Amino acid sequence: MVGRHSPAAPSLRLDDLLQPPAAPVRRRWPLPVAVAVVVLLVFAAVAAYTSRAPAGPKLLAEPVSRSGRTVNPLAGSVGPPSGTSQPRGESPAGPAASPAAHSVSAAGTGTGVGAVPPEAKSPPVRLRIPSIGVDTTLQALGLLSNGTLQSPTEWQRAGWYSRGVRPGSTGPAVIAGHVDSVSGPAVFFRLHELVVGAKVEVTRGDGSIVRFVVSSVRSYPKNAFPTQAVYGPTALPELRLITCTGDFDYKARSYLDNLVVTADLQN
């Protein structure tokens, strides 16, 4: 019994037990602020992902890649030593090639490997290597300001060192090409597959064809490139095919090594 001075008992209804508590009032952000927050979150997620990804672009979805991602595969390739650049296919001057260079005896005469032909007066315009499917026109290449060999401007086109020996003349004629590109294999992607005895053909501007036979396939670190062995004078006509190989340096965005294929004149 409730006394006269006792506090009155609270009135409790069944509805009070069944109804959920009132939801708290939420403040809504203005639309521009919400959009800005979403954009910032997306940007942060993209930045976090790219910071973990390699710097170089992938090579053709990877299955056909041997090692690499690259933007300029020939970057860092060493050019000829000073004093060896000669116009019109003349034999380069300078010290004799190092023992590491492949060369043949000066006694070769007549036809076949080792023959001494007249100096080539017409520049090369096309290169064919049937065993690895190479068939490319040739771009004339020079030297960069740092003395390294200029890279071809097209991925699927090789280039010849136009300030040096012309293919078929006495000395080492140099042809360079990219190994791969941001979209897939480049013109010299399969150069590493060449073996001793493989045939190489160079077509000149006058329509004549000079044929070479591969005699060696070697790789060299770019920071220890045997410049004299590759570009130095030889007794007979030779051909050097150069591209990049080895591991890829993502910071420098280039390969660490060069692949050099040497071929001797056949006809």
BATI-712576 format. One record per residue: residue in one letter; x, y negated, z negated of N, C-alpha, C in turn; residue number from 1. Coordinates in pm, whole numbers. Example, Ala and Ser with C-alpha at 12.3 -4.5 7.8 and 13.67 -1.06 7.14 Angstrom:
<titis>
A	1319	569	-780	1230	450	-780	1320	330	-780	1
S	1285	225	-708	1367	106	-714	1290	-3	-787	2
</titis>
This chain:
<titis>
M	85	119	0	0	0	0	88	-123	0	1
V	57	-211	83	134	-332	97	95	-430	-10	2
G	191	-477	-82	162	-569	-190	128	-707	-139	3
R	91	-783	-225	47	-918	-190	162	-1002	-140	4
H	278	-979	-208	394	-1059	-169	494	-981	-85	5
S	455	-857	-47	546	-777	37	542	-828	178	6
P	659	-817	249	659	-861	389	571	-772	474	7
A	505	-827	568	415	-751	654	494	-658	743	8
A	450	-532	764	515	-434	851	501	-478	996	9
P	604	-459	1077	595	-500	1219	492	-419	1292	10
S	430	-480	1385	329	-412	1466	401	-338	1579	11
L	387	-208	1588	453	-124	1687	351	-59	1776	12
R	362	-84	1908	268	-25	2002	334	88	2080	13
L	252	179	2130	302	292	2209	372	244	2335	14
D	325	134	2393	385	80	2514	529	37	2491	15
D	557	-8	2368	693	-52	2337	791	64	2341	16
L	751	186	2315	837	302	2316	857	357	2458	17
L	759	335	2543	766	391	2678	835	299	2778	18
Q	832	171	2758	888	78	2855	1040	66	2837	19
P	1117	67	2948	1263	49	2940	1297	-93	2900	20
P	1415	-112	2845	1454	-247	2808	1468	-335	2933	21
A	1446	-459	2914	1454	-552	3028	1595	-555	3085	22
A	1605	-555	3217	1736	-557	3284	1802	-693	3263	23
P	1936	-690	3245	2005	-819	3226	2002	-901	3354	24
V	2004	-1027	3338	2000	-1118	3453	2139	-1124	3516	25
R	2150	-1094	3645	2278	-1097	3716	2289	-1223	3799	26
R	2413	-1279	3796	2438	-1397	3878	2482	-1354	4018	27
R	2426	-1409	4119	2461	-1378	4256	2564	-1480	4308	28
W	2670	-1421	4377	2772	-1509	4436	2715	-1572	4564	29
P	2756	-1692	4590	2717	-1753	4720	2773	-1670	4835	30
L	2704	-1665	4946	2743	-1582	5060	2885	-1611	5108	31
P	2928	-1736	5122	3066	-1760	5169	3172	-1701	5075	32
V	3147	-1709	4944	3242	-1653	4849	3249	-1501	4862	33
A	3135	-1436	4881	3132	-1290	4895	3206	-1247	5020	34
V	3186	-1318	5129	3256	-1284	5254	3406	-1299	5237	35
A	3449	-1405	5170	3592	-1429	5149	3654	-1318	5066	36
V	3584	-1271	4965	3635	-1163	4881	3652	-1035	4961	37
V	3553	-1002	5046	3561	-881	5128	3679	-889	5224	38
V	3699	-1004	5287	3811	-1021	5379	3944	-1003	5308	39
L	3957	-1058	5190	4081	-1043	5113	4108	-898	5076	40
L	4003	-826	5039	4020	-685	5004	4065	-603	5126	41
V	4005	-629	5242	4044	-557	5364	4188	-588	5400	42
F	4227	-715	5393	4365	-755	5424	4464	-687	5332	43
A	4431	-680	5203	4520	-616	5107	4536	-468	5137	44
A	4427	-402	5178	4434	-259	5209	4521	-235	5332	45
V	4506	-319	5436	4587	-304	5558	4734	-328	5527	46
A	4764	-430	5447	4903	-459	5412	4966	-345	5335	47
A	4890	-284	5245	4943	-172	5168	4972	-53	5257	48
Y	4888	-30	5360	4910	83	5449	5031	62	5538	49
T	5041	-58	5599	5152	-82	5691	5286	-87	5621	50
S	5288	-121	5492	5415	-123	5421	5472	16	5403	51
R	5386	119	5414	5433	256	5402	5466	317	5536	52
A	5419	257	5647	5439	314	5781	5577	279	5834	53
P	5636	362	5924	5766	331	5986	5757	204	6069	54
A	5867	133	6082	5868	6	6154	5849	25	6304	55
G	5902	135	6360	5897	154	6505	5769	219	6549	56
P	5722	189	6669	5602	254	6721	5626	400	6751	57
K	5527	481	6742	5541	624	6767	5549	653	6916	58
L	5612	763	6947	5633	801	7086	5524	897	7132	59
L	5436	851	7214	5336	933	7281	5276	1039	7190	60
A	5215	995	7083	5146	1085	6991	5235	1195	6936	61
E	5366	1176	6943	5467	1261	6881	5498	1397	6945	62
P	5402	1472	7006	5437	1608	7043	5559	1620	7134	63
V	5579	1524	7223	5690	1537	7316	5814	1462	7270	64
S	5809	1402	7151	5924	1326	7103	6031	1416	7047	65
R	6157	1388	7084	6268	1462	7025	6307	1401	6892	66
S	6308	1268	6885	6351	1207	6761	6292	1070	6738	67
G	6223	1016	6840	6225	874	6829	6102	791	6842	68
R	6124	672	6791	6034	560	6809	6123	444	6846	69
T	6088	371	6945	6181	267	6988	6112	156	7063	70
V	6172	41	7059	6128	-72	7140	6229	-98	7252	71
N	6356	-88	7219	6461	-107	7319	6563	5	7304	72
P	6539	118	7370	6625	235	7349	6771	213	7384	73
L	6801	123	7476	6941	102	7513	7008	-5	7430	74
A	6937	-62	7332	6997	-166	7250	7124	-115	7184	75
G	7228	-193	7193	7353	-156	7129	7446	-73	7215	76
S	7405	-36	7336	7493	40	7423	7615	-45	7458	77
V	7731	16	7449	7854	-58	7470	7881	-76	7618	78
G	7921	-196	7656	7951	-225	7796	8096	-196	7828	79
P	8136	-218	7952	8273	-190	7994	8371	-284	7928	80
P	8496	-243	7916	8596	-330	7855	8627	-447	7945	81
S	8678	-554	7887	8712	-671	7967	8819	-635	8068	82
G	8804	-690	8188	8901	-662	8292	8865	-548	8383	83
T	8749	-480	8355	8712	-366	8440	8599	-400	8534	84
S	8543	-518	8523	8431	-556	8609	8483	-600	8744	85
Q	8443	-528	8848	8489	-561	8983	8369	-560	9078	86
P	8361	-652	9171	8250	-656	9266	8268	-558	9380	87
R	8161	-531	9449	8163	-456	9575	8226	-318	9565	88
G	8209	-254	9449	8255	-116	9438	8404	-98	9431	89
E	8481	-204	9406	8625	-189	9395	8659	-115	9266	90
S	8770	-44	9267	8812	32	9150	8846	-62	9036	91
P	8794	-38	8912	8820	-128	8800	8965	-126	8760	92
A	9014	-241	8717	9152	-250	8670	9154	-225	8521	93
G	9272	-211	8463	9283	-193	8319	9361	-69	8286	94
P	9374	-40	8155	9453	75	8112	9389	206	8152	95
A	9467	310	8154	9415	442	8193	9312	490	8094	96
A	9219	573	8142	9116	627	8055	9177	717	7950	97
S	9110	725	7834	9160	807	7726	9145	954	7761	98
P	9215	1045	7689	9205	1188	7720	9064	1241	7711	99
A	8977	1172	7634	8840	1222	7621	8761	1205	7749	100
A	8807	1119	7839	8735	1098	7964	8752	1217	8054	101
H	8644	1249	8126	8653	1358	8221	8703	1302	8353	102
S	8801	1360	8411	8849	1318	8542	8903	1438	8616	103
V	8920	1424	8746	8971	1534	8826	9102	1492	8889	104
S	9175	1586	8939	9308	1558	8995	9300	1471	9118	105
A	9402	1388	9134	9405	1300	9252	9440	1377	9378	106
A	9468	1506	9365	9510	1583	9481	9394	1629	9567	107
G	9270	1605	9522	9155	1654	9597	9145	1589	9733	108
T	9126	1669	9837	9110	1616	9972	9008	1700	10046	109
G	8967	1653	10162	8876	1731	10244	8734	1716	10197	110
T	8660	1826	10192	8520	1824	10151	8503	1900	10023	111
G	8383	1886	9963	8355	1955	9837	8398	1868	9720	112
V	8385	1922	9595	8422	1848	9476	8570	1812	9483	113
G	8602	1685	9455	8740	1641	9458	8778	1570	9586	114
A	8687	1560	9683	8719	1490	9807	8728	1341	9783	115
V	8815	1274	9856	8830	1129	9844	8764	1063	9964	116
P	8645	1002	9947	8574	940	10059	8616	795	10075	117
P	8575	731	10183	8600	588	10197	8521	510	10093	118
E	8566	389	10062	8497	308	9962	8354	277	10006	119
A	8262	284	9911	8122	259	9941	8099	109	9960	120
K	8040	72	10070	8013	-68	10097	7867	-103	10075	121
S	7781	-2	10065	7639	-26	10045	7600	6	9901	122
P	7519	-77	9837	7481	-54	9697	7382	62	9684	123
P	7377	126	9568	7282	234	9546	7140	180	9529	124
V	7044	253	9583	6904	208	9572	6813	314	9510	125
R	6861	438	9501	6775	545	9448	6858	655	9383	126
L	6803	713	9276	6867	824	9205	6770	941	9196	127
R	6820	1061	9230	6738	1182	9219	6817	1288	9142	128
I	6750	1348	9042	6807	1461	8968	6699	1569	8967	129
P	6695	1655	9067	6585	1751	9083	6561	1841	8962	130
S	6665	1883	8892	6647	1981	8784	6570	1925	8665	131
I	6566	1792	8649	6490	1734	8537	6381	1639	8586	132
G	6353	1643	8715	6240	1567	8769	6261	1417	8777	133
V	6384	1371	8786	6410	1227	8795	6414	1184	8942	134
D	6338	1082	8975	6338	1023	9109	6302	876	9089	135
T	6402	790	9089	6380	650	9054	6457	557	9146	136
T	6398	442	9172	6474	335	9237	6567	275	9133	137
L	6666	197	9180	6768	145	9089	6767	-7	9085	138
Q	6780	-58	8964	6789	-201	8939	6935	-238	8914	139
A	6979	-352	8966	7115	-398	8940	7124	-453	8798	140
L	7223	-405	8721	7242	-446	8582	7372	-521	8564	141
G	7373	-614	8472	7493	-688	8437	7528	-667	8291	142
L	7594	-766	8232	7632	-761	8091	7557	-868	8014	143
L	7528	-838	7887	7469	-938	7798	7580	-1028	7744	144
S	7541	-1134	7675	7639	-1229	7625	7735	-1167	7524	145
N	7693	-1058	7459	7780	-993	7361	7868	-884	7424	146
G	7863	-872	7556	7948	-776	7624	7890	-638	7638	147
T	7768	-617	7592	7705	-485	7606	7629	-477	7738	148
L	7607	-355	7781	7539	-333	7908	7393	-376	7899	149
Q	7348	-448	7998	7207	-490	8004	7117	-368	8017	150
S	7002	-372	7951	6905	-264	7963	6816	-286	8086	151
P	6775	-177	8152	6678	-193	8262	6551	-260	8211	152
T	6488	-338	8293	6368	-411	8252	6241	-328	8264	153
E	6251	-210	8323	6136	-122	8336	6168	13	8272	154
W	6072	69	8200	6094	196	8129	6119	312	8225	155
Q	6047	316	8336	6054	429	8428	6150	405	8544	156
R	6237	306	8531	6332	276	8637	6473	265	8579	157
A	6567	333	8640	6706	325	8595	6776	207	8661	158
G	6896	176	8613	6972	66	8671	7119	102	8683	159
W	7188	41	8776	7330	69	8794	7411	-56	8759	160
Y	7531	-35	8705	7616	-145	8664	7676	-210	8788	161
S	7615	-322	8829	7647	-382	8959	7781	-456	8961	162
R	7841	-479	8846	7971	-546	8844	8086	-445	8841	163
G	8051	-318	8851	8153	-214	8849	8160	-139	8981	164
V	8187	-11	8971	8206	75	9089	8072	115	9149	165
R	8066	118	9279	7946	168	9347	7959	319	9364	166
P	7849	392	9347	7855	538	9360	7916	580	9493	167
G	8015	667	9485	8086	714	9604	8222	651	9619	168
S	8246	538	9549	8378	475	9552	8465	534	9442	169
T	8596	513	9454	8689	563	9353	8663	495	9219	170
G	8651	575	9115	8625	522	8983	8490	568	8929	171
P	8455	526	8807	8329	569	8746	8215	472	8775	172
A	8118	514	8854	7996	436	8875	7901	465	8759	173
V	7837	362	8706	7754	377	8586	7608	351	8619	174
I	7521	445	8579	7376	429	8591	7316	453	8453	175
A	7234	359	8406	7174	368	8273	7022	367	8283	176
G	6957	426	8184	6811	429	8181	6761	450	8040	177
H	6637	411	8016	6575	429	7885	6539	576	7861	178
V	6542	616	7736	6504	753	7700	6355	764	7671	179
D	6297	660	7612	6153	659	7587	6106	517	7568	180
S	5976	500	7553	5918	367	7538	5810	373	7432	181
V	5740	262	7412	5633	259	7314	5514	344	7356	182
S	5508	382	7483	5393	459	7530	5427	603	7570	183
G	5555	641	7567	5589	778	7603	5728	791	7660	184
P	5759	906	7718	5892	930	7775	5925	831	7885	185
A	6052	790	7891	6099	701	7996	6181	781	8097	186
V	6246	710	8188	6308	774	8304	6414	878	8266	187
F	6492	855	8160	6599	947	8123	6564	1029	7999	188
F	6436	1053	7976	6393	1129	7859	6450	1271	7859	189
R	6464	1330	7976	6512	1468	7985	6661	1477	8022	190
L	6731	1368	8014	6871	1369	8054	6953	1468	7972	191
H	6914	1487	7845	6987	1580	7758	6977	1725	7805	192
E	6881	1753	7894	6864	1890	7943	6962	1927	8054	193
L	7033	1830	8106	7126	1859	8215	7238	1952	8167	194
V	7280	2040	8257	7388	2134	8228	7496	2120	8334	195
V	7613	2169	8302	7723	2165	8398	7682	2238	8526	196
G	7704	2175	8639	7666	2233	8767	7539	2175	8825	197
A	7463	2098	8746	7339	2038	8797	7371	1936	8907	198
K	7280	1923	9002	7300	1835	9117	7239	1697	9091	199
V	7311	1594	9137	7264	1456	9127	7283	1390	9262	200
E	7182	1319	9310	7189	1252	9439	7167	1102	9424	201
V	7249	1023	9491	7233	879	9493	7218	834	9637	202
T	7109	767	9668	7086	714	9801	7130	567	9804	203
R	7203	531	9907	7253	395	9920	7167	314	10016	204
G	7190	184	10015	7107	94	10095	7114	119	10243	205
D	7223	179	10289	7235	207	10433	7175	341	10472	206
G	7110	409	10374	7045	537	10402	7132	658	10375	207
S	7261	639	10352	7350	752	10323	7325	804	10182	208
I	7356	932	10162	7336	996	10032	7469	1051	9982	209
V	7502	1018	9858	7621	1076	9796	7575	1174	9689	210
R	7638	1289	9687	7595	1397	9596	7703	1424	9492	211
F	7658	1443	9369	7748	1469	9258	7708	1599	9189	212
V	7803	1656	9114	7780	1777	9036	7818	1746	8891	213
V	7726	1774	8799	7750	1745	8657	7868	1827	8605	214
S	7960	1760	8536	8077	1829	8480	8081	1824	8328	215
S	8008	1732	8265	8004	1728	8119	7883	1651	8071	216
V	7835	1689	7952	7724	1620	7886	7765	1598	7741	217
R	7784	1472	7702	7836	1444	7568	7759	1328	7503	218
S	7757	1327	7370	7697	1216	7296	7803	1151	7208	219
Y	7790	1019	7190	7886	942	7111	7810	844	7022	220
P	7856	824	6898	7797	719	6814	7821	582	6879	221
K	7720	497	6874	7735	366	6936	7844	283	6868	222
N	7864	309	6737	7967	232	6668	8107	289	6689	223
A	8117	396	6768	8248	453	6803	8247	494	6949	224
F	8185	412	7032	8170	445	7173	8305	440	7244	225
P	8340	546	7321	8470	549	7391	8465	468	7520	226
T	8473	338	7505	8456	248	7619	8550	280	7735	227
Q	8677	296	7705	8773	324	7812	8748	459	7878	228
A	8705	557	7799	8679	689	7855	8561	687	7951	229
V	8463	602	7923	8343	598	8006	8360	503	8124	230
Y	8418	386	8100	8427	283	8204	8566	272	8266	231
G	8667	336	8206	8803	321	8256	8822	384	8392	232
P	8931	349	8461	8955	396	8598	8979	547	8605	233
T	8939	605	8716	8963	747	8743	9023	760	8883	234
A	9087	873	8907	9154	893	9036	9056	916	9149	235
L	8940	972	9117	8841	1006	9219	8705	948	9183	236
P	8609	949	9276	8476	898	9246	8405	984	9141	237
E	8347	919	9042	8268	987	8939	8142	907	8912	238
L	8049	972	8848	7923	908	8814	7899	926	8665	239
R	7857	819	8597	7820	826	8455	7671	793	8443	240
L	7596	882	8382	7454	858	8352	7444	836	8202	241
I	7390	723	8160	7390	686	8018	7250	655	7970	242
T	7218	707	7851	7094	672	7783	7119	679	7633	243
C	7015	667	7554	7028	674	7409	6985	810	7357	244
T	7036	844	7241	7004	973	7179	7032	964	7030	245
G	7013	1074	6959	7041	1076	6816	6926	1024	6733	246
D	6954	988	6608	6853	937	6517	6816	793	6551	247
F	6696	754	6506	6648	619	6532	6662	533	6407	248
D	6723	416	6423	6741	322	6313	6624	224	6316	249
Y	6531	238	6220	6412	153	6221	6444	7	6192	250
K	6546	-16	6114	6582	-155	6083	6639	-224	6205	251
A	6730	-156	6275	6790	-214	6396	6702	-194	6518	252
R	6602	-105	6507	6510	-75	6616	6583	-23	6739	253
S	6675	72	6717	6745	134	6828	6801	268	6783	254
Y	6839	350	6881	6902	478	6849	7048	456	6807	255
L	7101	555	6736	7236	542	6683	7344	591	6779	256
D	7306	674	6876	7405	734	6965	7372	707	7112	257
N	7473	728	7195	7455	726	7340	7484	864	7398	258
L	7406	903	7497	7430	1026	7572	7496	987	7703	259
V	7609	1051	7734	7683	1022	7858	7699	1150	7939	260
V	7643	1150	8059	7658	1261	8150	7758	1221	8258	261
T	7860	1303	8277	7961	1278	8381	7939	1375	8496	262
A	7946	1323	8619	7931	1405	8739	8040	1371	8839	263
D	8089	1470	8910	8195	1453	9009	8135	1451	9150	264
L	8198	1376	9237	8152	1368	9376	8164	1505	9444	265
Q	8059	1540	9517	8057	1670	9586	8094	1659	9732	266
N	8052	1552	9799	8077	1543	9944	8165	1426	9981	267
</titis>
